[in-house]
Amino acid sequence: MKYKIVVDSCSDLTQEVKADEHFRVIPLTLQIGGKTFIDDDTFNQKEFLRLVKESSSCAKTACPSPEAFLRAYGEDDAKMVFVITLSKHLSGTYDSARLAKKLYEEEHPGEKQIYVFNSNSACCGETLIGFKVQELAEAGASFEEIVEKVERFRDEMKTYFVLEDMETLRKNGRLTGLAAILATALHIKPVMSARDGVIIKLDQSRGIQRALKKMVDYVVQNSRETEKKILGITHVNCPDRAETVREMICSRLKFRKVYVVNAAGVSTTYANDGGIVVTV
């Protein structure tokens, strides 16, 4: 049965994946320093990061309208539509996609089967969920089987990240001013993860390299049967650092595939310049 995978733009896709007819990206909108960016192929990461560094205000994101999702659901003859959004605890995108599903089903009863996944993640976490949907759909799995297996996959998946720059957290009020100043002065870098879609702190270390090594340790300690899995790495404007992380992980674990991608706009906003996100 023909299928489509609709993702928001926090799902970091390579140009190759974007060219796949089964994937459809719904962009969020970004705002910084009085300028608005659409998180699509026109997004200029370097200009955006420059404005973030120069601005005293915090970069903000706006979720897509239900109408944007509604158009995507009906734009072709795909009978199964699977939607993947960033964690509902971080954005209203999930609610927007759900409302669009309700509206579409009211207007076109029985025409399509639509399911909206709350990724409980972001960045390459969303992408890996999309790959799992595609793997099952290509194998001929039913709609119900795909939903069941992908929900289980999502619940077992783990996302980790280390940030070079904590300013976005500070400007969003996630750190007190004093904590941010001390962390910056002491070069303390947090090792973060997510639990049920909510950001949690696992550890911290002085210096980015030590923090990355600790993150890799968490990846290794908490990963099972990785030879059957895809390792996802999103980086924000730091391909060499991403390659270092890939080498550190892959020297200790074997994977079916490794997917490395530079962040799109939403991931750039939250992870900031130099950030690394890893999902297994």
C-alpha positions in Angstrom: 0.0 0.0 0.0 1.3 3.4 -0.9 2.6 5.4 2.1 4.0 8.8 3.1 6.1 10.0 6.0 5.4 13.5 7.1 8.0 15.1 9.4 8.5 18.5 10.8 11.7 20.3 10.1 13.3 19.4 13.4 13.8 16.0 11.7 17.3 16.5 10.2 17.3 15.1 6.7 20.1 14.9 4.1 19.3 16.0 0.6 19.2 12.4 -0.4 16.5 11.6 2.0 14.6 14.8 1.1 14.6 13.6 -2.5 12.8 10.4 -1.5 9.2 10.7 -2.7 8.0 9.1 0.5 9.2 11.9 2.8 7.5 15.3 3.2 8.9 18.0 5.4 6.7 20.6 7.1 8.9 23.6 8.1 8.8 25.5 11.3 9.5 29.3 11.4 12.5 30.7 13.3 12.9 34.3 14.6 16.0 36.1 15.8 17.0 39.7 15.9 13.9 40.9 14.1 14.5 38.5 11.2 12.4 35.5 10.2 13.7 32.3 8.7 11.7 29.5 7.2 13.2 26.2 8.1 13.4 24.8 4.6 16.1 24.6 2.0 16.4 28.4 2.1 17.7 28.3 5.7 21.1 29.9 6.0 22.7 28.3 9.0 25.8 30.6 9.1 23.8 33.8 9.0 21.4 32.5 11.6 24.2 31.5 14.0 25.8 35.0 13.5 22.5 36.7 14.5 22.2 34.4 17.5 25.6 35.4 18.7 25.0 39.1 18.1 21.5 39.3 19.6 20.7 39.8 23.3 17.3 38.2 22.7 16.5 34.5 22.5 15.9 32.8 19.2 12.3 31.5 19.0 10.5 28.9 16.9 6.9 28.8 15.7 5.2 25.5 14.9 3.5 24.9 11.6 -0.2 25.6 11.3 -2.7 22.7 11.1 -3.4 23.8 7.6 0.2 23.0 6.5 -0.2 19.5 7.8 -3.7 19.2 6.3 -2.4 20.1 2.8 0.4 17.5 3.2 -2.1 14.7 4.1 -4.2 15.2 1.0 -1.6 16.2 -1.6 -1.3 12.7 -3.1 -2.9 9.3 -3.2 -0.9 7.7 -0.4 -3.3 5.6 1.7 -1.1 5.4 4.8 0.2 8.6 6.3 2.7 8.5 9.2 3.5 11.8 10.9 6.5 12.3 13.1 6.9 15.5 15.2 9.4 16.7 17.8 8.6 16.0 21.4 5.2 17.5 22.4 7.0 18.9 25.5 9.1 21.1 23.3 6.7 22.3 20.7 3.1 22.6 19.7 3.8 20.9 16.4 2.4 17.5 17.7 -0.9 19.2 18.6 -1.0 21.0 15.2 -0.5 17.7 13.4 -3.1 15.9 15.5 -5.7 18.7 14.8 -5.0 18.4 11.1 -5.6 14.7 11.3 -9.0 15.2 13.0 -10.0 17.8 10.4 -8.9 15.6 7.4 -10.8 12.6 8.7 -13.9 14.6 9.2 -13.7 16.0 5.7 -12.6 12.7 4.0 -13.9 9.9 6.1 -12.3 6.5 5.4 -10.0 7.9 2.6 -6.7 7.5 4.4 -5.2 6.0 7.5 -3.2 8.7 9.4 -1.2 8.3 12.6 0.8 11.0 14.4 3.9 9.9 16.4 5.1 12.1 19.2 8.8 11.3 18.8 9.6 12.1 22.5 12.9 13.3 20.9 14.2 15.7 18.2 16.9 16.0 15.5 18.1 12.6 14.3 15.8 10.9 16.8 12.9 11.9 14.6 14.8 10.8 11.5 15.5 7.3 12.9 11.8 6.9 13.6 11.1 7.9 10.0 13.6 5.3 8.8 11.9 2.6 10.9 8.5 3.5 9.4 9.9 3.2 5.9 11.6 -0.1 6.7 8.4 -1.6 7.8 6.2 -0.1 5.1 8.6 -1.3 2.4 8.5 -4.8 4.0 4.7 -4.8 3.4 3.6 -4.4 7.1 0.1 -3.3 7.7 -0.8 0.1 9.1 -1.6 -1.3 12.6 1.6 -3.3 12.6 3.7 -0.3 11.7 2.1 1.8 14.4 2.7 -0.9 17.1 6.3 -1.6 16.1 7.3 2.0 15.7 5.8 3.0 19.0 7.9 0.2 20.6 11.0 1.3 18.7 10.5 4.9 19.8 10.1 3.9 23.5 13.4 1.9 23.3 15.3 4.6 21.4 17.7 6.9 23.4 18.9 10.4 22.5 21.9 12.1 24.1 23.5 15.5 23.5 26.3 17.8 24.5 26.2 21.6 23.9 29.2 23.8 23.3 27.2 26.9 24.0 24.7 27.2 26.9 23.5 30.7 26.0 20.2 29.4 24.4 19.4 27.5 27.6 20.2 30.6 29.6 18.1 32.9 27.4 15.2 30.4 27.6 15.3 30.6 31.4 16.5 26.9 31.8 19.5 28.1 33.8 19.8 30.8 36.4 22.1 33.6 35.3 24.6 32.6 38.0 24.6 29.0 37.0 25.2 30.0 33.4 28.1 32.3 34.3 29.7 29.7 36.5 29.3 27.0 33.9 30.8 29.2 31.2 33.7 30.4 33.4 34.6 26.8 34.4 34.0 25.4 30.9 31.5 23.0 32.3 29.5 21.1 29.6 26.4 19.1 30.5 25.7 15.7 29.1 22.0 15.6 28.4 19.4 13.1 27.5 15.6 12.8 27.3 13.1 10.9 29.4 9.6 10.6 28.0 10.3 13.6 25.8 11.5 15.8 28.6 15.2 17.0 28.7 17.2 15.7 31.6 20.8 16.1 32.7 22.9 12.9 33.0 26.3 14.3 33.9 28.7 17.1 33.3 32.4 17.6 32.7 34.9 20.4 32.3 35.6 20.9 28.6 33.8 19.7 25.5 36.1 16.8 24.8 35.6 15.2 28.2 31.9 15.8 28.0 31.8 14.1 24.6 33.7 11.1 26.0 31.2 10.8 28.9 28.3 11.0 26.4 29.9 8.2 24.4 30.3 6.1 27.6 26.5 6.5 28.2 25.8 5.5 24.6 27.9 2.3 24.9 26.6 1.4 28.4 22.9 1.7 27.4 22.9 0.3 23.9 22.0 -3.3 23.0 22.0 -5.3 19.7 23.5 -2.3 17.9 24.5 -4.4 14.9 20.7 -4.3 14.0 20.4 -0.5 14.5 21.2 2.8 12.9 23.4 5.3 14.7 22.1 8.8 14.2 24.3 11.9 14.7 23.2 15.5 14.2 25.8 18.2 14.5 25.5 22.0 14.4 28.2 23.4 12.1 30.9 21.0 13.4 31.4 18.1 11.0 34.9 17.3 12.4 33.5 17.0 15.9 30.7 14.7 14.6 33.3 12.5 12.9 35.3 12.3 16.1 32.1 11.2 18.0 31.3 8.7 15.3 34.8 7.2 15.5 34.6 7.0 19.3 31.3 5.2 19.2 32.0 2.9 16.3 35.3 1.8 17.8 33.3 0.2 20.6 30.0 -0.7 18.9 29.0 -2.1 15.5 26.0 -0.6 13.7 24.0 -1.6 10.7 24.3 2.0 9.4 25.6 5.3 10.5 23.7 8.5 9.6 25.4 11.8 10.1 23.8 15.1 9.2 24.2 18.9 9.7 21.4 20.4 11.7 18.5 22.2 10.1 17.0 25.3 11.6 15.1 24.1 14.6 18.0 21.8 15.7 20.4 24.7 15.2 18.2 26.9 17.4 18.2 24.6 20.4 21.6 22.8 20.1 23.4 26.0 19.0 26.8 26.3 17.3 29.0 23.2 18.0 26.2 21.1 19.5 26.2 17.3 19.0 23.1 15.1 19.2 23.3 11.3 19.2 20.4 8.8 18.9 20.5 5.0 19.0 
